[in-house]
Amino acid sequence: MNSINIENNLKSLQLQYPPIFNKMDHEKYVNDWREQYVGKTYAVLRPSNTEEVSNILKFASENNITIVPQGGNTGLCGGATPDKSGNSIIISLEKMNKIRSFNKQAKTITVDAGVILSSIHEKVEQEDLFFPLSLGAKGSCMIGGNLSTNAGGVNVLKYGNSRELCLGLEVVLPDGKIMNLLTELKKDNTGYDLKNLFIGAEGTLGIITRATFKLFPLPKKITTFFVEASTIFNALKLLNVLQLEFPGSIESFEIMPNTFWVVAKNNIDNIVMPLEKIPEMGVLVDISSYSNIDIRQNDKGEIPIINKIENILAECLENNLISDATICSNEAQSKALWSIREAGAESEKKELKKSNLIKCLKHDISLPLESIESFHEEAQKMINNFLPNLKTIFFGHLGDGNLHYNVFGNGSLPDGFNGKSIELTEKLYEIVHKYNGSFSAEHGIGQLKKESLKKHKNNVAYSLMQTIKNQIDPKGIMNPGKIL
Ligand SMILES: Cc1cc2nc3c(=O)[nH]c(=O)nc-3n(C[C@H](O)[C@H](O)[C@H](O)COP(=O)(O)OP(=O)(O)OC[C@H]3O[C@@H](n4cnc5c(N)ncnc54)[C@H](O)[C@@H]3O)c2cc1C
């Protein structure tokens, strides 16, 4: 079919919102957030409901037109960026942004795939409920993108990844068939778990159009505090102490070491540092309280939860587990600290633009907690021996074993790594592998980690993934060049 016919046929689908054909208007859809991938698209379609998605996919399948699904386009692996051929069509879910139902009693919510993550927070918090999926991009990422990457974020330690929060899905298959797996049930043992096949599939198997999620009681109070530990080992010992003292109440446990703060200080306007000096191994912790007894001032004028945290931190100071600490006394302080943590990726992006460092290698890895310190030591040795003056900036969700372990190049070398960046990443992944970790913790594979997946995934599992892909998408129209 020639391009005039495609254009006429797309118009004849009579979508509520017209296709965007003008190349000038494609920019925000064809560049990825990190500005590492730039593609081209024939058109951007913005369906308004599941039937429109189905009609588009049926048309695409009949005419062998490749499709790139897109949510908020905040993915960090090039998964939502089309290739440079300009032959793919981007399906943006941005117009499918309605909350479909909310069941306070059952603590569930059903939303369209294009709903922005923070809109779910706002909706349910008005009703004293809590949706725990939260990440730095929450104001622009969309729930369909979150599911398609099985997003993690800051509350995985207590509640799990997107997958653990999702009860049901509606998916449009590559041939346009609508598969309705929407359910509020907590138990549903009816054969293969197809829902979980589409979660984390990064748009390579179909388009998620709607989903139902579990909700949780909204904590009456979240207490945020920040401590300095001297090593990762001590930070993890602190996690153990806190888990014993506050079982089931640690919402987040994030690491923000010295190098993180240096970049943050350089790039965040009016940053307020939590401690007097830049912390060696800073840790940001949120602890939830559900009982009035814990959060109301007692006769002595003390708030029991704060009192308890103060006592525990004092003991940790005495035992040299930590060297400094501060407890946020109000929500504004807590928000300010969290905004620094959530700006981690943005600060790095600004730092890269400013400096003459050419490249930064991003690694999103996870490790068993007991191996993180040994991994870090070995990785640092390898990086220091690899090339002079490389700089590692790591931070992330230490409580669940996930680190963003990024290596900045040496500005005086071509591309920062003398053309050996792939070799460095592979050496790092070998160390991750040695310690039984994963080279892809929460951002997915996209275009960035395709080769690593081939290398590190179990062979039998990799070939089964190919078989599943070929079976569900025999024409290969769904998000080509991603994952496999
Ligand atoms: C500042 C910042 C902080 C971040 N922090 C975290 C974090 O803590 N944890 C984390 O996990 N990620 C994090 N991310 C990465 C990113 O936000 C997540 O991967 C997010 O889930 C992507 O959602 P999105 O709507 O932007 O998806 P997109 O970027 O639009 O798409 C991501 C992938 O999903 C596919 N896709 C999108 N929508 C659909 C759909 N409806 N059906 C099928 N496929 C679809 C796309 O084709 C693509 O492969 C962060 C990103 C930024 C910029």
The ligand as a MOL file (V3000), in Angstrom:
LIG
                    3D

  0  0  0     0  0            999 V3000
M  V30 BEGIN CTAB
M  V30 COUNTS 53 58 0 0 0
M  V30 BEGIN ATOM
M  V30 1 C 12.9360 10.8360 36.2650 0
M  V30 2 C 12.5940 9.3940 36.0050 0
M  V30 3 C 12.5500 8.5050 37.0610 0
M  V30 4 C 12.2240 7.1660 36.8350 0
M  V30 5 N 12.1750 6.3100 37.9000 0
M  V30 6 C 11.8200 5.0370 37.6980 0
M  V30 7 C 11.7110 4.1350 38.7940 0
M  V30 8 O 11.9900 4.4840 39.9420 0
M  V30 9 N 11.3110 2.8780 38.5430 0
M  V30 10 C 11.0120 2.4560 37.2780 0
M  V30 11 O 10.6260 1.2980 37.1200 0
M  V30 12 N 11.1370 3.2780 36.2250 0
M  V30 13 C 11.5190 4.5430 36.3980 0
M  V30 14 N 11.6300 5.3820 35.3300 0
M  V30 15 C 11.4010 4.8800 33.9620 0
M  V30 16 C 9.9710 5.1000 33.4250 0
M  V30 17 O 9.3460 6.1660 34.0410 0
M  V30 18 C 9.1530 3.8440 33.6020 0
M  V30 19 O 9.7060 2.8470 32.7920 0
M  V30 20 C 7.6770 4.0080 33.2590 0
M  V30 21 O 7.0170 2.8420 33.6820 0
M  V30 22 C 7.4130 4.2210 31.7780 0
M  V30 23 O 6.0700 4.6600 31.6040 0
M  V30 24 P 5.6570 5.5110 30.3180 0
M  V30 25 O 4.1860 5.7020 30.3310 0
M  V30 26 O 6.4620 6.7160 30.1990 0
M  V30 27 O 6.0190 4.4700 29.1660 0
M  V30 28 P 6.7660 4.6940 27.7350 0
M  V30 29 O 8.1070 5.2670 27.9790 0
M  V30 30 O 5.8540 5.5090 26.8940 0
M  V30 31 O 6.8290 3.2360 27.2430 0
M  V30 32 C 7.6270 2.2680 27.8870 0
M  V30 33 C 7.4640 0.9130 27.1620 0
M  V30 34 O 6.1310 0.4340 27.3010 0
M  V30 35 C 5.4750 0.3180 26.0350 0
M  V30 36 N 4.1040 0.7850 26.2510 0
M  V30 37 C 3.6990 1.9950 26.7250 0
M  V30 38 N 2.3620 2.0020 26.8850 0
M  V30 39 C 1.9080 0.7800 26.4930 0
M  V30 40 C 0.6260 0.1640 26.4350 0
M  V30 41 N -0.4650 0.8120 26.8320 0
M  V30 42 N 0.5410 -1.1160 25.9900 0
M  V30 43 C 1.6560 -1.7800 25.6040 0
M  V30 44 N 2.8860 -1.2550 25.6320 0
M  V30 45 C 3.0150 0.0060 26.0800 0
M  V30 46 C 6.2970 1.1680 25.0840 0
M  V30 47 O 6.2010 0.6880 23.7620 0
M  V30 48 C 7.6840 1.0040 25.6590 0
M  V30 49 O 8.2480 -0.2110 25.2320 0
M  V30 50 C 11.9640 6.7240 35.5200 0
M  V30 51 C 12.0130 7.6250 34.4630 0
M  V30 52 C 12.3310 8.9400 34.6950 0
M  V30 53 C 12.3470 9.8840 33.5280 0
M  V30 END ATOM
M  V30 BEGIN BOND
M  V30 1 1 1 2
M  V30 2 1 2 3
M  V30 3 2 2 52
M  V30 4 2 3 4
M  V30 5 1 4 5
M  V30 6 1 4 50
M  V30 7 2 5 6
M  V30 8 1 6 7
M  V30 9 1 6 13
M  V30 10 2 7 8
M  V30 11 1 7 9
M  V30 12 1 9 10
M  V30 13 2 10 11
M  V30 14 1 10 12
M  V30 15 2 12 13
M  V30 16 1 13 14
M  V30 17 1 14 15
M  V30 18 1 14 50
M  V30 19 1 15 16
M  V30 20 1 16 17
M  V30 21 1 16 18
M  V30 22 1 18 19
M  V30 23 1 18 20
M  V30 24 1 20 21
M  V30 25 1 20 22
M  V30 26 1 22 23
M  V30 27 1 23 24
M  V30 28 2 24 25
M  V30 29 1 24 26
M  V30 30 1 24 27
M  V30 31 1 27 28
M  V30 32 2 28 29
M  V30 33 1 28 30
M  V30 34 1 28 31
M  V30 35 1 31 32
M  V30 36 1 32 33
M  V30 37 1 33 34
M  V30 38 1 33 48
M  V30 39 1 34 35
M  V30 40 1 35 36
M  V30 41 1 35 46
M  V30 42 1 36 37
M  V30 43 1 36 45
M  V30 44 2 37 38
M  V30 45 1 38 39
M  V30 46 1 39 40
M  V30 47 2 39 45
M  V30 48 1 40 41
M  V30 49 2 40 42
M  V30 50 1 42 43
M  V30 51 2 43 44
M  V30 52 1 44 45
M  V30 53 1 46 47
M  V30 54 1 46 48
M  V30 55 1 48 49
M  V30 56 2 50 51
M  V30 57 1 51 52
M  V30 58 1 52 53
M  V30 END BOND
M  V30 END CTAB
M  END
